[in-house]
Amino acid sequence: MDRIVVKTAGKVQYELIRKTNRRRIALRVTDDARVVVSAPSRTPRTTIDRFVTDHVDWIERKLAAVGSLPKTLPEHTYTDGDRFLVFGEEKILKVQRGGVATATCKLVEDTLVVHARSGAKGTAIGKAISLWYVELGNQVYGELVKKWLGRIGYAGANRPVVVSMASYPKRMGSCSQKGELRFAVRSLMLPLPLVDYLALHEVAHLVHFNHGASFKQLLESCMPDWKLRQHEMSSLRIRTAHI
């Protein structure tokens, strides 16, 4: 695979990736507003440029859509005043130093309070915050999953449903055929109604292990506005890119 950093077709700058096993030209716009073209190794540049030029309108619409997405918070400093998202709301970090051996974190109203030893660095403070998110997720998703299991009357196969948190970089949740539901830690940055939808989505997979019509009908019966929540969750994908 060969990658050319930037080429230009008319008024569009794009990154070109050539692949020996690709048969057609493909085009995508990334969440950081890059135009990326994948093409077979031997496709002439003139053909690729023409393909990009023919899709300028589509590219501009995609770039406009990406530009309208809510932006993520600034890179974390793990110092006083740093901001974190919890259920769609910004919480301000306050670090209290001294008197403890291991850093701990708790939410006090709109403030994330971390108690840390005097010489604790950002990595220790960040770890304490991450552990707090995991504990919060286990509690919240545990309650929501229990609620939706009851609503749909899931009996299971004499096997308990297990809920846990995961550091997924892309997906928000997963469901295994063994009844294991895992949710992305960063999903806790979403507004609570979307967290509720995500819990229902994975619970519904215990009944329908696909995204077919029956799966969607189950979502519809439990949450009539699930499509709106799904769309909003997608629109927040940049804002919830990382904890």
NURO-761552 format. One record per residue: x, y, z of N, C-alpha, C in turn; residue in one letter. Coordinates in steps of 0.1 Angstrom, whole numbers, padded with zeros to 4 digits, always signed. Layout:
<rs>
XYZXYZXYZA;...
</rs>
This chain:
<rs>
+0009-0012+0000+0000+0000+0000+0009+0012+0000M;+0006+0021-0009+0014+0034-0010+0005+0046-0007D;+0010+0055+0002+0002+0067+0005+0009+0079+0001R;+0003+0087-0007+0008+0100-0011+0001+0111-0003I;+0009+0119+0004+0003+0128+0014-0008+0137+0009V;-0005+0145-0001-0016+0154-0006-0014+0156-0021V;-0026+0155-0028-0026+0158-0042-0038+0168-0044K;-0039+0174-0056-0049+0184-0058-0057+0181-0071T;-0070+0181-0070-0078+0179-0082-0088+0191-0082A;-0085+0201-0091-0092+0213-0091-0090+0221-0078G;-0101+0223-0070-0100+0230-0057-0100+0220-0046K;-0099+0208-0048-0099+0198-0037-0086+0192-0035V;-0081+0193-0022-0069+0186-0019-0073+0173-0012Q;-0065+0162-0016-0069+0149-0011-0057+0141-0009Y;-0058+0131+0000-0048+0121+0003-0051+0109-0006E;-0041+0103-0012-0043+0092-0021-0036+0080-0015L;-0044+0069-0014-0038+0056-0009-0040+0046-0021I;-0029+0041-0025-0030+0031-0036-0029+0017-0030R;-0038+0008-0034-0038-0006-0029-0038-0016-0040K;-0029-0026-0039-0029-0036-0050-0041-0045-0051T;-0048-0047-0040-0060-0055-0040-0073-0048-0042N;-0072-0035-0044-0085-0027-0046-0088-0027-0061R;-0101-0028-0064-0106-0029-0077-0113-0016-0082R;-0118-0008-0073-0124+0005-0076-0119+0016-0068R;-0122+0028-0073-0118+0040-0066-0129+0043-0055I;-0124+0046-0043-0133+0049-0032-0129+0063-0026A;-0139+0070-0021-0137+0083-0016-0144+0085-0002L;-0137+0091+0008-0143+0094+0021-0138+0107+0026R;-0146+0112+0035-0142+0125+0042-0141+0121+0057V;-0130+0123+0063-0128+0119+0077-0133+0130+0087T;-0134+0126+0100-0139+0136+0109-0130+0147+0112D;-0117+0146+0108-0109+0158+0109-0107+0165+0096D;-0118+0163+0087-0119+0171+0075-0108+0168+0064A;-0104+0156+0064-0094+0152+0053-0102+0144+0042R;-0099+0147+0030-0104+0140+0019-0095+0128+0015V;-0099+0116+0016-0090+0105+0014-0096+0096+0002V;-0087+0094-0008-0091+0086-0019-0083+0073-0019V;-0090+0061-0020-0083+0048-0022-0085+0044-0036S;-0074+0039-0042-0075+0036-0056-0066+0024-0059A;-0069+0016-0070-0060+0005-0074-0047+0011-0078P;-0037+0002-0076-0023+0007-0078-0020+0013-0092S;-0026+0007-0102-0023+0011-0116-0033+0022-0122R;-0042+0027-0114-0051+0037-0119-0044+0050-0122T;-0045+0055-0134-0038+0068-0137-0043+0079-0129P;-0034+0088-0126-0037+0100-0118-0048+0108-0124R;-0048+0109-0138-0058+0117-0144-0072+0111-0142T;-0073+0098-0141-0086+0091-0138-0090+0094-0124T;-0081+0094-0115-0084+0097-0100-0088+0111-0099I;-0081+0121-0105-0084+0135-0104-0098+0137-0110D;-0101+0131-0121-0115+0133-0127-0126+0127-0117R;-0123+0116-0111-0132+0110-0101-0135+0120-0090F;-0124+0126-0084-0125+0135-0074-0133+0148-0078V;-0130+0153-0090-0137+0165-0095-0151+0162-0097T;-0155+0150-0102-0169+0147-0104-0177+0146-0091D;-0170+0145-0080-0177+0143-0067-0175+0156-0058H;-0171+0167-0064-0169+0179-0056-0181+0183-0048V;-0193+0183-0053-0205+0187-0046-0206+0178-0033D;-0205+0165-0035-0206+0155-0024-0195+0158-0014W;-0183+0161-0018-0172+0164-0008-0175+0176+0000I;-0180+0186-0007-0183+0199+0000-0194+0197+0010E;-0204+0189+0007-0215+0186+0016-0210+0179+0029R;-0201+0169+0026-0195+0161+0037-0186+0170+0046K;-0178+0179+0040-0170+0188+0047-0178+0197+0056L;-0189+0202+0050-0198+0211+0058-0204+0204+0069A;-0208+0191+0067-0214+0183+0078-0204+0181+0089A;-0192+0178+0086-0181+0176+0096-0178+0189+0103V;-0178+0200+0096-0175+0213+0102-0186+0217+0112G;-0198+0212+0111-0209+0215+0120-0210+0206+0132S;-0201+0196+0132-0202+0187+0144-0196+0194+0156L;-0202+0191+0168-0197+0197+0180-0182+0192+0182P;-0174+0202+0186-0160+0199+0188-0157+0192+0201K;-0146+0185+0201-0141+0179+0214-0135+0189+0223T;-0134+0185+0236-0128+0194+0245-0113+0195+0242L;-0106+0206+0247-0092+0207+0245-0084+0195+0252P;-0072+0193+0247-0064+0181+0253-0063+0183+0268E;-0064+0172+0275-0064+0173+0290-0051+0177+0295H;-0051+0185+0306-0038+0189+0313-0038+0182+0326T;-0049+0177+0331-0050+0171+0344-0046+0180+0355Y;-0049+0193+0354-0046+0203+0364-0059+0210+0367T;-0059+0218+0377-0071+0226+0381-0076+0233+0368D;-0089+0233+0367-0096+0239+0356-0098+0231+0343G;-0091+0219+0343-0094+0210+0331-0108+0206+0331D;-0113+0204+0319-0128+0201+0317-0130+0186+0312R;-0140+0180+0318-0144+0167+0314-0159+0166+0311F;-0163+0158+0302-0177+0156+0299-0183+0144+0307L;-0194+0146+0314-0201+0136+0321-0216+0137+0318V;-0221+0127+0310-0235+0128+0306-0238+0141+0299F;-0229+0145+0290-0231+0157+0282-0229+0170+0288G;-0225+0170+0301-0223+0182+0308-0208+0184+0312E;-0203+0196+0311-0189+0198+0314-0187+0199+0329E;-0177+0192+0334-0173+0192+0348-0159+0197+0349K;-0156+0205+0359-0143+0212+0361-0135+0204+0371I;-0122+0202+0368-0113+0194+0376-0107+0203+0387L;-0107+0197+0399-0101+0203+0411-0092+0193+0417K;-0079+0195+0418-0069+0186+0424-0066+0191+0438V;-0068+0182+0447-0064+0185+0461-0053+0176+0465Q;-0042+0181+0468-0029+0174+0470-0026+0172+0485R;-0020+0160+0488-0015+0157+0501-0025+0148+0509G;-0019+0140+0518-0027+0132+0527-0032+0119+0522G;-0029+0115+0510-0033+0102+0504-0021+0096+0497V;-0021+0082+0497-0011+0075+0490-0014+0072+0475A;-0027+0070+0473-0032+0067+0459-0043+0077+0455T;-0042+0082+0443-0052+0092+0439-0065+0086+0437A;-0076+0094+0441-0089+0090+0440-0097+0101+0434T;-0109+0098+0428-0117+0108+0422-0132+0107+0426C;-0138+0118+0427-0153+0118+0430-0159+0130+0424K;-0172+0130+0421-0179+0141+0416-0186+0148+0427L;-0184+0161+0428-0190+0169+0439-0197+0181+0431V;-0211+0179+0429-0219+0188+0421-0213+0189+0407E;-0207+0200+0403-0202+0202+0390-0187+0201+0389D;-0181+0196+0400-0166+0195+0400-0162+0181+0402T;-0152+0177+0394-0145+0164+0395-0133+0167+0405L;-0134+0161+0417-0124+0164+0427-0115+0151+0428V;-0102+0154+0426-0092+0143+0427-0083+0146+0439V;-0083+0136+0448-0073+0137+0459-0061+0129+0455H;-0049+0136+0456-0037+0130+0451-0026+0133+0461A;-0015+0125+0461-0004+0129+0469+0003+0141+0463R;+0011+0147+0471+0017+0160+0468+0024+0160+0455S;+0032+0150+0452+0040+0149+0440+0034+0142+0428G;+0021+0139+0429+0014+0131+0419+0015+0139+0405A;+0018+0131+0395+0018+0137+0381+0005+0135+0374K;+0004+0140+0362-0008+0140+0354-0013+0126+0351G;-0003+0116+0350-0007+0103+0347-0015+0096+0358T;-0011+0099+0370-0018+0094+0382-0031+0100+0384A;-0032+0113+0381-0045+0120+0382-0055+0114+0371I;-0049+0113+0359-0057+0108+0348-0062+0094+0351G;-0054+0085+0357-0058+0072+0360-0069+0071+0370K;-0068+0080+0380-0079+0081+0390-0092+0085+0383A;-0092+0095+0374-0104+0099+0367-0109+0088+0358I;-0100+0080+0351-0105+0069+0343-0112+0058+0351S;-0106+0055+0363-0112+0045+0372-0126+0050+0377L;-0127+0063+0379-0140+0068+0383-0150+0067+0372W;-0146+0069+0360-0156+0067+0349-0160+0053+0348Y;-0151+0043+0350-0154+0029+0349-0164+0025+0360V;-0161+0030+0372-0171+0027+0383-0184+0033+0380E;-0185+0045+0375-0197+0051+0372-0205+0043+0361L;-0197+0039+0351-0203+0031+0340-0209+0018+0344G;-0201+0011+0353-0206-0002+0358-0219+0000+0365N;-0220+0011+0373-0233+0013+0381-0244+0017+0372Q;-0242+0027+0363-0253+0032+0354-0257+0022+0344V;-0248+0016+0337-0252+0006+0327-0258-0007+0334Y;-0253-0010+0346-0259-0021+0353-0274-0019+0356G;-0277-0007+0360-0291-0003+0363-0299-0003+0350E;-0294+0003+0340-0301+0005+0327-0304-0009+0320L;-0293-0017+0320-0295-0030+0314-0305-0038+0322V;-0305-0038+0335-0315-0045+0343-0329-0040+0340K;-0331-0027+0338-0344-0021+0334-0348-0026+0321K;-0340-0026+0311-0344-0030+0298-0346-0046+0297W;-0338-0053+0304-0341-0068+0304-0355-0070+0309L;-0359-0063+0320-0372-0065+0325-0383-0060+0315G;-0380-0049+0308-0390-0044+0299-0393-0054+0287R;-0383-0060+0282-0384-0069+0271-0387-0083+0275I;-0387-0085+0288-0390-0099+0293-0380-0109+0289G;-0367-0105+0289-0356-0114+0285-0354-0125+0296Y;-0355-0137+0292-0353-0148+0301-0339-0154+0300A;-0333-0152+0288-0319-0157+0286-0319-0172+0285G;-0307-0178+0285-0306-0192+0284-0300-0198+0297A;-0307-0194+0308-0302-0198+0322-0287-0193+0324N;-0284-0181+0318-0271-0176+0319-0272-0161+0322R;-0265-0157+0332-0266-0143+0336-0260-0133+0326P;-0266-0121+0325-0260-0111+0316-0250-0104+0323V;-0238-0102+0317-0227-0096+0324-0224-0082+0317V;-0223-0072+0325-0221-0058+0321-0207-0054+0325V;-0199-0048+0316-0186-0043+0319-0183-0031+0310S;-0172-0024+0313-0168-0012+0305-0155-0016+0297M;-0153-0009+0286-0142-0012+0277-0137+0001+0272A;-0124+0001+0268-0118+0013+0262-0118+0012+0247S;-0130+0012+0242-0132+0011+0227-0129+0025+0221Y;-0120+0025+0211-0117+0038+0205-0127+0042+0195P;-0135+0033+0189-0145+0037+0179-0159+0033+0183K;-0162+0020+0185-0175+0016+0188-0179+0021+0202R;-0193+0021+0204-0198+0026+0217-0202+0014+0226M;-0205+0002+0220-0209-0009+0228-0208-0022+0220G;-0209-0033+0227-0209-0046+0220-0217-0056+0228S;-0221-0067+0221-0229-0077+0228-0223-0091+0222C;-0220-0100+0231-0216-0113+0226-0227-0123+0228S;-0226-0134+0221-0236-0144+0221-0236-0152+0235Q;-0226-0149+0243-0226-0154+0257-0233-0145+0267K;-0239-0134+0262-0246-0126+0271-0237-0115+0278G;-0225-0112+0271-0216-0102+0277-0219-0089+0270E;-0223-0079+0278-0225-0066+0272-0213-0057+0277L;-0207-0050+0267-0196-0041+0270-0199-0027+0265R;-0196-0017+0273-0199-0004+0268-0186+0005+0269F;-0184+0013+0259-0172+0022+0259-0172+0032+0270A;-0161+0033+0277-0160+0043+0288-0164+0057+0283V;-0159+0060+0271-0162+0073+0266-0177+0076+0263R;-0185+0065+0263-0199+0067+0260-0206+0075+0272S;-0199+0075+0283-0204+0082+0295-0203+0097+0293L;-0197+0102+0282-0197+0116+0279-0210+0120+0272M;-0217+0110+0267-0230+0113+0260-0241+0118+0270L;-0250+0126+0265-0262+0129+0274-0269+0116+0278P;-0275+0116+0290-0280+0104+0296-0291+0097+0287L;-0300+0105+0280-0309+0098+0272-0303+0089+0261P;-0291+0093+0256-0283+0086+0246-0277+0073+0253L;-0272+0075+0265-0267+0064+0272-0278+0053+0274V;-0290+0058+0277-0301+0049+0279-0304+0041+0266D;-0304+0049+0255-0306+0042+0242-0295+0032+0239Y;-0282+0035+0242-0272+0026+0240-0273+0013+0248L;-0278+0014+0260-0281+0003+0269-0292-0006+0262A;-0302+0000+0258-0313-0007+0251-0308-0014+0238L;-0300-0007+0230-0295-0012+0218-0287-0026+0220H;-0279-0026+0230-0271-0038+0233-0280-0049+0239E;-0289-0045+0247-0298-0055+0253-0307-0062+0242V;-0311-0054+0232-0319-0059+0221-0311-0069+0213A;-0298-0068+0213-0289-0078+0206-0290-0091+0213H;-0293-0092+0225-0295-0105+0232-0306-0113+0226L;-0316-0106+0220-0327-0112+0214-0325-0114+0199V;-0320-0103+0193-0317-0104+0178-0303-0100+0176H;-0295-0110+0172-0280-0108+0171-0277-0102+0157F;-0284-0091+0154-0281-0085+0141-0288-0071+0141N;-0289-0064+0130-0296-0052+0129-0307-0052+0119H;-0314-0064+0118-0325-0066+0109-0338-0060+0114G;-0348-0063+0106-0361-0057+0109-0367-0060+0123A;-0365-0072+0127-0370-0076+0140-0363-0068+0151S;-0350-0066+0150-0342-0059+0159-0347-0044+0160F;-0350-0038+0149-0354-0024+0148-0369-0023+0154K;-0377-0033+0151-0390-0033+0157-0390-0034+0172Q;-0381-0041+0177-0379-0042+0192-0375-0028+0198L;-0366-0022+0191-0362-0008+0195-0374+0001+0195L;-0381+0000+0184-0393+0009+0182-0403+0007+0193E;-0405-0005+0197-0416-0008+0207-0412-0003+0221S;-0398-0003+0223-0393+0002+0236-0390+0016+0237C;-0386+0022+0225-0381+0036+0225-0385+0042+0211M;-0397+0047+0210-0401+0052+0197-0392+0062+0190P;-0384+0070+0198-0375+0080+0192-0361+0075+0191D;-0359+0062+0190-0346+0056+0190-0337+0061+0178W;-0344+0063+0167-0336+0068+0155-0331+0082+0157K;-0338+0091+0164-0333+0104+0167-0322+0103+0177L;-0323+0094+0186-0312+0093+0196-0299+0087+0189R;-0301+0078+0180-0290+0072+0173-0283+0083+0165Q;-0291+0091+0158-0285+0102+0150-0278+0112+0158H;-0283+0115+0170-0277+0125+0179-0264+0119+0184E;-0264+0106+0187-0251+0100+0192-0241+0100+0181M;-0244+0098+0168-0235+0099+0157-0229+0114+0156S;-0238+0123+0158-0234+0137+0156-0224+0142+0167S;-0224+0134+0178-0215+0138+0189-0202+0130+0189L;-0199+0123+0178-0188+0113+0178-0175+0120+0179R;-0173+0133+0175-0160+0140+0177-0159+0144+0191I;-0170+0149+0196-0170+0155+0210-0167+0143+0220R;-0170+0131+0217-0168+0120+0226-0157+0111+0221T;-0147+0117+0214-0137+0109+0209-0128+0103+0219A;-0126+0110+0230-0117+0104+0241-0121+0110+0254H;-0118+0103+0265-0121+0108+0279-0111+0119+0282I;
</rs>
